[in-house]
Structure formats: structure tokens, C-alpha cells
Amino acid sequence: MEKILNYDNFDSAVGSGVVLVDFWACWCGPCKMLAPSVEELSEEYDGRATVCKVDVDECPELASRFGIMSIPTVLFFKDGELKQKVVGYHMKREYAAILDTLLA
């Protein structure tokens, strides 16, 4: 299960290890298409990487902080440092490949 992030827990959540953060909204069609892949990645990488979600409608300042203009946008962090940004819907294997690279 993905962890839901907000202003209070964002920095601590991405501060250590490998973290995937999905910026999404309930009204976004591509976000709904991506959701099952994000959930599967959460299960498949359990214990190795953290998978999180940020609702841009609930946390617009977080979206603004990272220059997110389109959703879905997936950010990849390693030990608190932003390593990669993927904008738009992509296949699950593409996100998995990034996680694998960051975990190597």
C-alpha cells in the first residue's frame, strides 16, 4: 500500500532510502491509469523502496515546490535528493527500471 504524503510528512518520507512519489489528482484520467502500476510497485518493492502519493489538489504547494505542471508526475528520490522526474503516463516497467537503477 502506498503511503499518502502531505506537508507534514513529505521531507521525512523522502529523506532516506529510495522513494517513488506519484503526484496525482482524483479527476486525472492518466493518473487513474497509472494507479494500479503504482500499487503493484509498492508491493513488489516493499522493504527495498518506499512508494508514496501526493494529491496535488490537497497539497498544491508541494506540487509547486517541485515545478509540477502536469500530472501524473512521478519523482524519484534517493536519500533526500531528487534523482529523476517522469512526467505523464508510462509503463510500469519504466518506473521499475528507475527504481532498480537507484537501488543498485
N, C-alpha and C positions, 0 to 999 in steps of 0.2 A: 504494500500500500504506500502510495506517495505521501510525503509529508507536505502539509499546507504551510506556506511561509507568508509572513506579514512583516511589518516594520519592526516589530519587537524581536523576532527570532531569525531574521534573514542573515545578518552578519555572523552570528554564532553558527548557523546551519552550514554556511559555505566556508567557514574558517579553517576546517581541517579535512583532509582526505579529498576524494574525487566526488564532485557533486554535479548532477544534472538538474537544471532549473527550467521548467516549462512555464513560460509566460503565456497565459491564455485568457479567454472570456467565454461565458456560457452561450453567448449569441454567435460565436465564431464557428462557421462550418468546418474549416480546415482544422481548427482546434479539436472539434469533436471527432474528426477522422484520426487525429494523432493520439487521442486519449488512450485507446486500447494498447497502442505500442508503448506509451509511457508507463502504463500499469505493468505490462509484461516485463519491461526493462527493470522496473522496481523489484519485481520478484526474481528475475534472473541474476541481478547484480547485488542482491541482498547480502550484506556483510562485506561487500567489496567497494561499493559506491552507494551514495545516497541519491535518491530521486525525489525531487520536490516540485511543487506547483505554486505559481503566484497568479492570482486573479487580478488582472490589470484594472478592472473596474473597482475593486476593493482597495488596491494599493497603487494608485496612479503615480505616486512619487517614486516608487521602486522602478516602475517601467521607465520613467523619465530619467532616473539616475543612470540607467544603462542604455539610454538612447533608443529605446524600443519604439519603433514607429509602426510596425506591422506585427500581427500575431497569426499563428503561433511563432514565437521566437524561443529558441532553446539555448541557454547559456551553460557552458561547462567550466567549472572551477576546479582548481587543484590547490589545496592548502590556502584558500582565500584569494587566490589570484585567478582572474578571468583568463581562460586559455583559448576558448573558441566560442563563436556565436553563429548559430544556424537559423536563418530566417525562412519562414514558410514551412509547408508540409514536406517531409522527406520520408523515405522508407526507414523502417526500424533498424535495418542493418547498418545504415549510415550513422545513426546515433550510437549503436553498439560499437562500431569501429572506432569512433572517437573515444568512447569510454575505455575500450581495450588499449588504445594508444596511451591514454593518461594513466592507466593502471600499470602499464609495463615498466 
